[in-house]
């Protein structure tokens, strides 16, 4: 049978230019070369590829016809399954290796705690595993690291070697440890290379699509290229580089980030010159002039001076950029919206379009934007498992393990869509709502079983439900150190009980559908390998589980819209689309920043024979060069992110700088690219811009006028202040019966501290003995505070802080108490009062913090403030709480005290700068206050009088925030707008 390739004295290397549909070119090239041979010739060909996606695409292209025998399409990793490799021990899973390393790192940190904090155990193990994979793949033994000259970094290197030494046990063919995937793969390739060198296969062997970026794969490519019937087909090969430019790629320190660096290194090892690389198939390149322009733009840094020579002479710049668009959006949201508009247009025209970006956040935004038209793109990366319903529930349970559960945590679990997905979910949701409104928002910051059962009272159904929750809370709180297997078993058991609910066994819907099955697979592997993880506490398990869960992805089960795809940069190598969108082109995103290497710097890596951090940048550059060679290309970036201005990707910078400076034609071409991009941005903005005929008129400043019968007939002392300043709040609260929800996440805020301080001072005054030395009084005050804070503040740090703040003002308060008690014959605290005023009679009521009965028969009324007390002017203008209490006291409204004459009212401020604000009371002042009160009562008894929003808000009240401002639609109007009275409810 005739051979596919003619005999050659040099290794056989072929390539395809950037932008060419590489898998299709491989298939068509095979058919063309075997066109004159019998059908079985194709079946004799073995075609190696490096990804499953490439293998599937090649199979699909062969399936398109015509009918024929197929070549053997194999993954490079399949070599390890050949019979010749049966004696090699099987590789261990990457998870097992990472668990083993984590256990070793934990032991090292136990013996040398100064090396690193314990929360870094798994990240360090993960980084060590990556280092070990790289060393195995590149054939670098641990001895090579020991031989590095570290005279300038000896102290740092000694610490690094303490960790690196941990991996030595996993190296070497005589190691007692089974090999990991990279080590076994290198052994397989070394054996294959040796076998094929001695006895080359007679049938054609081709490896296609790999760049040779890893040492083991490059070794296989070199072996196949030297076979009598072997060949290597390179993707995205730059045909426009000058020989002298190609020669400058020999220094890894300056050229590792160049897209063609890996090809230069491979050809150097093969002894091939760039001109000896032929096209595999003579297919038309979509944009040859654009490829030439990009080749010039991406020249290695040492030779960018060639721009000055070649730039002005570059022909047909307009042709090179005619189908190139540049979008520079103001924000990631605008970038996503513009991309969605382009994809929608492609879908409408029936064009194949692909979005290519490593930014998964951006792809999710684009997917959400496409949803408005019902377009579901074919996303090759799927959805991260932690973002799916099962993944979120598992993540929540892991994060809450070993900690006191807060109300927010509990509701996060109770309201999850998979919680109680067995029997009785409707009742579960109803009881969860009741629990939130009546307990969790009412002062239960750290719920427990006893409190929940007490909340359920005599309701049997609620009690059973509350006990189920209490048991879960108890199990979640376990924080002891135990084997990893026990942590995993506990996590699964608790999560299944949450999903099943209080009335069912099993696991509810936890493991259903694609996401549940993927979660079950991840956990099954973790269960299987848990014996290698050692002992850990809850915090360490949380870190480990989060990292393991992040390895899972879930494909969208919905049928995607035909022809609209989202690819990662790796998947883009095997696709072919008419329209390509290269998105997220900012530094730090594409290219991604190199990961920090905790072990070695660039120079040490080079000396050891390891890959430089710029390797990933070079691979990204190659992906960019391939993508931009497509027929029509859109480049997109956001000029700002959520925090600051962004930096354009280095490739965008190079391209725009070259075009702007090469010639007038180049500058015009760049402007045309931006103009085309601006049109899409305008379209995206128009989509979100309300049309004039759809705009609703802004709401007027409300002043509802309810019927007199619905208006309140009594208010508290503090509510009169609200009636003066924000009558709409009284309307909403007293007439509509609305109330603001208490915060779900109770925090040690100012109102809570104020309540606790009131309780402390109330007890201190009520429990005062007849005579008390100053030191005893201080000690008693702080002792009472410690007891009260224990009840009111379930946060240890907060209790300490509050107690310290009170201790700082204790002496000031006690000095004032000595003055206040000088002529006091009796004290009443927390005393309720009520009196009627005006026509029709209006009740004024409330509770006075403290009333001191003076020896002259008068009284003094006090109120405690933990912040700055109102000034005298503010009390007389609108903050009339104490003056109104004085009015009720004079009317005899305070329980059994009878009519009282008031000498003074006073706010005792216990803030950072303590002060007392005193107003002396006389009959004339009280008569004025009564007249003002009765005027207010009379005004609001008028049917024509409304309840305007934010009636009296001063400039000094910049932080004034009414509880019902959203109901009044404040923001659609401002303080300068007049109120608009409106009749409501007859």
Secondary structure as GFF3:
##gff-version 3
##sequence-region A 1 986
A	DSSP	beta_strand	13	15	.	.	.	ID=ss1
A	DSSP	alpha_helix	22	33	.	.	.	ID=ss2
A	DSSP	alpha_helix	40	43	.	.	.	ID=ss3
A	DSSP	beta_strand	46	49	.	.	.	ID=ss4
A	DSSP	alpha_helix	52	63	.	.	.	ID=ss5
A	DSSP	beta_strand	72	75	.	.	.	ID=ss6
A	DSSP	three_ten_helix	76	81	.	.	.	ID=ss7
A	DSSP	three_ten_helix	83	85	.	.	.	ID=ss8
A	DSSP	alpha_helix	94	111	.	.	.	ID=ss9
A	DSSP	three_ten_helix	113	115	.	.	.	ID=ss10
A	DSSP	three_ten_helix	118	120	.	.	.	ID=ss11
A	DSSP	alpha_helix	121	138	.	.	.	ID=ss12
A	DSSP	alpha_helix	142	146	.	.	.	ID=ss13
A	DSSP	alpha_helix	154	164	.	.	.	ID=ss14
A	DSSP	three_ten_helix	165	170	.	.	.	ID=ss15
A	DSSP	alpha_helix	181	198	.	.	.	ID=ss16
A	DSSP	beta_strand	205	208	.	.	.	ID=ss17
A	DSSP	alpha_helix	215	225	.	.	.	ID=ss18
A	DSSP	beta_strand	230	234	.	.	.	ID=ss19
A	DSSP	alpha_helix	243	247	.	.	.	ID=ss20
A	DSSP	three_ten_helix	248	250	.	.	.	ID=ss21
A	DSSP	alpha_helix	252	255	.	.	.	ID=ss22
A	DSSP	alpha_helix	261	270	.	.	.	ID=ss23
A	DSSP	three_ten_helix	274	276	.	.	.	ID=ss24
A	DSSP	beta_strand	278	279	.	.	.	ID=ss25
A	DSSP	alpha_helix	288	297	.	.	.	ID=ss26
A	DSSP	three_ten_helix	301	303	.	.	.	ID=ss27
A	DSSP	alpha_helix	306	313	.	.	.	ID=ss28
A	DSSP	alpha_helix	317	321	.	.	.	ID=ss29
A	DSSP	beta_strand	324	329	.	.	.	ID=ss30
A	DSSP	alpha_helix	332	349	.	.	.	ID=ss31
A	DSSP	beta_strand	353	356	.	.	.	ID=ss32
A	DSSP	alpha_helix	360	370	.	.	.	ID=ss33
A	DSSP	three_ten_helix	371	373	.	.	.	ID=ss34
A	DSSP	beta_strand	378	379	.	.	.	ID=ss35
A	DSSP	beta_strand	383	384	.	.	.	ID=ss36
A	DSSP	three_ten_helix	385	387	.	.	.	ID=ss37
A	DSSP	alpha_helix	389	400	.	.	.	ID=ss38
A	DSSP	alpha_helix	407	414	.	.	.	ID=ss39
A	DSSP	alpha_helix	425	438	.	.	.	ID=ss40
A	DSSP	three_ten_helix	440	442	.	.	.	ID=ss41
A	DSSP	alpha_helix	449	456	.	.	.	ID=ss42
A	DSSP	alpha_helix	460	476	.	.	.	ID=ss43
A	DSSP	beta_strand	482	483	.	.	.	ID=ss44
A	DSSP	alpha_helix	484	500	.	.	.	ID=ss45
A	DSSP	alpha_helix	513	529	.	.	.	ID=ss46
A	DSSP	three_ten_helix	530	532	.	.	.	ID=ss47
A	DSSP	beta_strand	535	536	.	.	.	ID=ss48
A	DSSP	alpha_helix	538	549	.	.	.	ID=ss49
A	DSSP	beta_strand	553	554	.	.	.	ID=ss50
A	DSSP	beta_strand	564	567	.	.	.	ID=ss51
A	DSSP	three_ten_helix	571	574	.	.	.	ID=ss52
A	DSSP	beta_strand	579	582	.	.	.	ID=ss53
A	DSSP	alpha_helix	602	608	.	.	.	ID=ss54
A	DSSP	alpha_helix	614	627	.	.	.	ID=ss55
A	DSSP	beta_strand	632	638	.	.	.	ID=ss56
A	DSSP	alpha_helix	650	662	.	.	.	ID=ss57
A	DSSP	alpha_helix	664	688	.	.	.	ID=ss58
A	DSSP	three_ten_helix	692	694	.	.	.	ID=ss59
A	DSSP	beta_strand	701	705	.	.	.	ID=ss60
A	DSSP	three_ten_helix	708	710	.	.	.	ID=ss61
A	DSSP	beta_strand	714	716	.	.	.	ID=ss62
A	DSSP	alpha_helix	717	725	.	.	.	ID=ss63
A	DSSP	alpha_helix	727	730	.	.	.	ID=ss64
A	DSSP	pi_helix	731	735	.	.	.	ID=ss65
A	DSSP	alpha_helix	750	766	.	.	.	ID=ss66
A	DSSP	alpha_helix	774	792	.	.	.	ID=ss67
A	DSSP	alpha_helix	796	820	.	.	.	ID=ss68
A	DSSP	beta_strand	824	837	.	.	.	ID=ss69
A	DSSP	beta_strand	842	854	.	.	.	ID=ss70
A	DSSP	beta_strand	859	865	.	.	.	ID=ss71
A	DSSP	alpha_helix	872	877	.	.	.	ID=ss72
A	DSSP	alpha_helix	881	890	.	.	.	ID=ss73
A	DSSP	beta_strand	902	909	.	.	.	ID=ss74
A	DSSP	beta_strand	915	920	.	.	.	ID=ss75
A	DSSP	alpha_helix	923	940	.	.	.	ID=ss76
A	DSSP	beta_strand	947	948	.	.	.	ID=ss77
A	DSSP	three_ten_helix	955	957	.	.	.	ID=ss78
A	DSSP	beta_strand	979	983	.	.	.	ID=ss79
###
